[in-house]
Amino acid sequence: ADPHFEHCPDFASAVFQASRTPLLGPTVDDAQAATMLQTIWVATNATQRVQWQQQLDGDALEAAAQRRLLAEAEEQRVAAQALQDAAIAEEDKKKNRIHHIIIPDRPRPTRTAASVLVCDFALRKLDKAQFVELYYWTNRGLADAKLTFRTADEDSLVPTVAADGSTVWTPAGATRPASGLIADHLLTPLDFSHAIPRYISSLEQRGWEQSRILMLANFFGALITHEYWTSDDAFEQRALLSYQEEQRRAWHQAI
């Protein structure tokens, strides 16, 4: 036990009478005998305290040495493992050189500077926040717009009502839908995928609110990551396209 927590007993009590008796003599009375016993106990306790502290210090040094040995052993193990891993990696590199060929970090392709030509009819629909078919942003829809642009009669103008209620003269081609228009639910998944980034770009160019653009982009993204999108069943893909058309019509009607 830790001698620091021991307390000197009362050697003058009757309990220690037998311990005091051998010390009694002509010049030593009972009180002096008790004092002598107390002095002996204090000296012994002091020696025990020194020995106890020495034991604690020794144990601490031994524990520190043990920890140091364990740390050194762990460092040696890690170093040996690193050497082994390096050797294995080097051997693998020799056996499978093609797996370790450095691939140059090339800049990713960027969008072309030339913007696509979208049908005026579709763009006017966008300006009015009205529903418009994604066909106009497919490859075929863009080709039709380009053909119409080249063959349009610039003198063929018709009166239309602008967003502010005023009457403006507009090219006749901008007031009627394309002759080859395909409804959204009849588009192929490939045409739909082609149209989406172009449609979003047109929304940005026509000054739509960023929150609405982001909402539609997230909506389209959810569709093409749905399990039906990569299904072998054409009806499941068609169901997604039909749902997209239905929801987008309802959204445009709501706003």
C-alpha positions as CSV (number, residue, x, y, z in Angstrom):
1,A,0.0,0.0,0.0
2,D,1.0,3.6,-0.6
3,P,2.8,4.7,2.7
4,H,1.7,8.3,2.0
5,F,-1.8,7.4,3.1
6,E,-0.8,5.8,6.4
7,H,-1.3,7.7,9.6
8,C,0.8,7.4,12.8
9,P,-1.1,5.5,15.5
10,D,-1.6,6.8,19.0
11,F,1.2,5.0,20.8
12,A,0.1,6.5,24.2
13,S,-3.2,4.5,24.1
14,A,-3.8,1.3,26.1
15,V,-3.7,-0.7,22.9
16,F,0.1,-0.2,22.7
17,Q,0.8,-0.8,26.3
18,A,2.6,-4.0,25.5
19,S,4.8,-2.1,22.9
20,R,5.8,0.5,25.5
21,T,6.6,-1.8,28.3
22,P,10.0,-3.1,27.0
23,L,11.1,0.6,26.7
24,L,10.3,1.5,30.3
25,G,13.3,2.0,32.7
26,P,14.7,4.2,35.4
27,T,15.0,7.2,33.0
28,V,12.1,6.3,30.6
29,D,8.5,6.7,31.7
30,D,5.4,5.6,29.8
31,A,5.0,8.9,27.9
32,Q,8.6,8.9,26.8
33,A,8.2,5.3,25.6
34,A,5.2,6.4,23.5
35,T,7.3,9.2,22.0
36,M,10.1,6.8,21.1
37,L,7.6,4.5,19.3
38,Q,6.2,7.5,17.4
39,T,9.7,8.6,16.3
40,I,10.5,5.1,15.1
41,W,7.2,4.9,13.1
42,V,7.8,8.3,11.5
43,A,11.3,7.3,10.4
44,T,10.2,4.0,9.1
45,N,7.3,5.6,7.1
46,A,9.7,8.2,5.6
47,T,11.9,5.4,4.4
48,Q,8.9,3.5,3.0
49,R,7.8,6.7,1.1
50,V,11.2,7.0,-0.5
51,Q,11.2,3.4,-1.5
52,W,7.6,3.7,-2.9
53,Q,8.5,6.7,-5.0
54,Q,11.6,4.9,-6.3
55,Q,9.4,1.9,-7.3
56,L,7.0,4.3,-9.1
57,D,9.8,5.9,-11.0
58,G,11.3,2.6,-11.9
59,D,7.9,1.3,-13.2
60,A,7.4,4.5,-15.2
61,L,10.9,4.1,-16.8
62,E,10.2,0.5,-17.6
63,A,6.8,1.4,-19.1
64,A,8.4,4.1,-21.2
65,A,11.1,1.8,-22.4
66,Q,8.4,-0.8,-23.3
67,R,6.5,1.8,-25.3
68,R,9.6,2.9,-27.1
69,L,10.4,-0.7,-28.0
70,L,6.8,-1.2,-29.3
71,A,7.0,2.0,-31.3
72,E,10.3,1.0,-32.8
73,A,8.9,-2.4,-33.7
74,E,5.9,-0.8,-35.3
75,E,8.1,1.5,-37.3
76,Q,10.2,-1.4,-38.5
77,R,7.0,-3.3,-39.4
78,V,5.6,-0.4,-41.4
79,A,8.9,0.1,-43.2
80,A,9.2,-3.6,-44.0
81,Q,5.6,-3.5,-45.3
82,A,6.3,-0.5,-47.4
83,L,9.3,-2.2,-48.9
84,Q,7.2,-5.3,-49.6
85,D,4.4,-3.2,-51.2
86,A,6.9,-1.4,-53.3
87,A,8.4,-4.6,-54.5
88,I,5.0,-6.0,-55.3
89,A,4.0,-2.8,-57.2
90,E,7.2,-2.9,-59.2
91,E,6.7,-6.5,-60.1
92,D,3.1,-5.7,-61.1
93,K,4.3,-2.8,-63.2
94,K,6.8,-5.0,-65.0
95,K,4.1,-7.7,-65.7
96,N,1.3,-5.3,-66.6
97,R,3.0,-2.3,-68.3
98,I,-0.1,-1.3,-70.2
99,H,-1.9,-0.7,-66.9
100,H,0.7,1.9,-65.8
101,I,1.0,3.9,-69.0
102,I,0.7,7.6,-68.1
103,I,-2.4,9.1,-69.8
104,P,-1.8,12.8,-70.8
105,D,-4.1,15.2,-69.1
106,R,-5.7,16.9,-72.1
107,P,-8.1,19.8,-71.8
108,R,-11.7,18.7,-72.1
109,P,-13.7,19.6,-75.3
110,T,-15.5,22.9,-75.1
111,R,-18.7,24.0,-76.7
112,T,-18.4,25.5,-80.2
113,A,-18.6,29.3,-80.4
114,A,-21.3,29.1,-83.0
115,S,-24.8,29.0,-81.4
116,V,-27.5,26.8,-82.9
117,L,-30.3,28.3,-84.9
118,V,-33.6,27.5,-83.2
119,C,-37.0,28.1,-84.8
120,D,-38.5,31.5,-84.2
121,F,-41.8,30.0,-83.3
122,A,-40.2,28.0,-80.4
123,L,-38.3,31.0,-79.1
124,R,-41.4,33.1,-79.1
125,K,-43.0,30.4,-77.0
126,L,-40.1,30.5,-74.6
127,D,-40.4,34.3,-74.3
128,K,-44.0,33.9,-73.3
129,A,-43.2,31.1,-70.9
130,Q,-45.5,28.8,-72.8
131,F,-45.1,25.0,-73.4
132,V,-43.0,24.2,-76.4
133,E,-42.1,20.8,-77.8
134,L,-38.5,19.7,-77.4
135,Y,-38.5,18.7,-81.1
136,Y,-37.3,22.1,-82.0
137,W,-34.0,21.4,-80.2
138,T,-33.4,18.0,-81.8
139,N,-31.1,17.5,-84.7
140,R,-34.0,17.3,-87.1
141,G,-35.7,20.3,-85.6
142,L,-32.6,22.4,-85.9
143,A,-32.2,21.3,-89.5
144,D,-35.8,22.3,-90.2
145,A,-35.2,25.7,-88.7
146,K,-32.1,26.2,-90.8
147,L,-34.0,25.2,-94.0
148,T,-36.9,27.5,-93.1
149,F,-34.5,30.4,-92.4
150,R,-32.8,30.0,-95.8
151,T,-36.1,29.8,-97.7
152,A,-38.2,32.3,-95.7
153,D,-39.8,35.3,-97.5
154,E,-38.6,38.3,-95.6
155,D,-41.6,40.3,-96.9
156,S,-44.1,37.8,-95.5
157,L,-45.1,39.5,-92.2
158,V,-48.2,39.0,-90.1
159,P,-49.5,41.1,-87.2
160,T,-49.2,39.5,-83.7
161,V,-49.8,40.6,-80.1
162,A,-46.7,41.1,-78.1
163,A,-46.3,40.3,-74.4
164,D,-47.2,43.9,-73.4
165,G,-50.4,43.8,-75.5
166,S,-49.1,45.9,-78.4
167,T,-49.3,44.8,-82.0
168,V,-46.1,43.9,-83.8
169,W,-45.3,42.6,-87.2
170,T,-43.7,39.2,-87.1
171,P,-42.4,36.8,-89.9
172,A,-45.1,34.4,-90.8
173,G,-42.8,31.4,-90.0
174,A,-42.6,32.5,-86.4
175,T,-46.3,32.3,-85.9
176,R,-46.9,28.6,-86.8
177,P,-45.4,25.3,-85.6
178,A,-43.0,23.3,-87.7
179,S,-44.7,21.0,-90.3
180,G,-42.7,18.0,-89.1
181,L,-43.3,18.6,-85.4
182,I,-43.0,15.5,-83.2
183,A,-44.6,15.4,-79.8
184,D,-42.3,14.9,-76.8
185,H,-43.7,11.4,-75.9
186,L,-42.9,10.2,-79.5
187,L,-39.2,11.4,-79.4
188,T,-36.5,8.8,-79.2
189,P,-34.4,8.8,-76.1
190,L,-31.4,9.8,-78.2
191,D,-33.3,12.8,-79.6
192,F,-34.4,13.8,-76.1
193,S,-30.8,13.6,-74.9
194,H,-29.7,15.8,-77.8
195,A,-32.4,18.4,-77.1
196,I,-32.1,18.9,-73.4
197,P,-28.7,20.8,-73.2
198,R,-29.8,22.9,-76.2
199,Y,-33.1,23.7,-74.6
200,I,-31.5,24.7,-71.3
201,S,-29.0,26.9,-73.2
202,S,-31.9,28.6,-74.9
203,L,-33.6,29.3,-71.6
204,E,-30.4,31.0,-70.4
205,Q,-30.1,33.0,-73.6
206,R,-33.8,34.2,-73.4
207,G,-33.2,35.5,-69.8
208,W,-35.2,33.0,-67.8
209,E,-34.9,33.1,-64.0
210,Q,-32.1,30.9,-62.8
211,S,-34.3,29.1,-60.3
212,R,-36.6,27.9,-63.0
213,I,-33.8,26.8,-65.3
214,L,-32.3,24.8,-62.4
215,M,-35.6,23.3,-61.6
216,L,-36.1,22.1,-65.2
217,A,-32.5,20.9,-65.4
218,N,-32.9,18.8,-62.2
219,F,-36.2,17.5,-63.6
220,F,-34.6,16.3,-66.8
221,G,-31.6,14.9,-64.9
222,A,-33.9,12.8,-62.7
223,L,-35.6,11.4,-65.9
224,I,-32.4,10.3,-67.6
225,T,-31.1,8.7,-64.4
226,H,-34.3,6.8,-63.8
227,E,-34.1,3.0,-64.1
228,Y,-36.6,3.1,-67.0
229,W,-34.3,5.2,-69.1
230,T,-31.9,2.4,-69.7
231,S,-34.6,-0.3,-69.8
232,D,-34.8,-2.7,-72.8
233,D,-38.5,-2.2,-72.7
234,A,-39.5,0.6,-75.1
235,F,-42.8,1.1,-73.2
236,E,-41.0,2.0,-70.0
237,Q,-38.9,4.6,-71.9
238,R,-42.0,5.9,-73.5
239,A,-43.7,6.2,-70.1
240,L,-40.9,8.5,-69.0
241,L,-41.2,10.7,-72.0
242,S,-45.0,10.8,-71.7
243,Y,-44.6,11.7,-68.0
244,Q,-42.1,14.5,-68.9
245,E,-44.5,16.0,-71.5
246,E,-47.5,15.9,-69.1
247,Q,-45.6,17.4,-66.2
248,R,-44.0,20.1,-68.2
249,R,-47.4,21.1,-69.8
250,A,-48.9,21.3,-66.3
251,W,-46.0,23.4,-65.0
252,H,-46.3,25.9,-67.9
253,Q,-50.0,26.2,-67.4
254,A,-49.5,26.8,-63.7
255,I,-47.1,29.7,-64.3
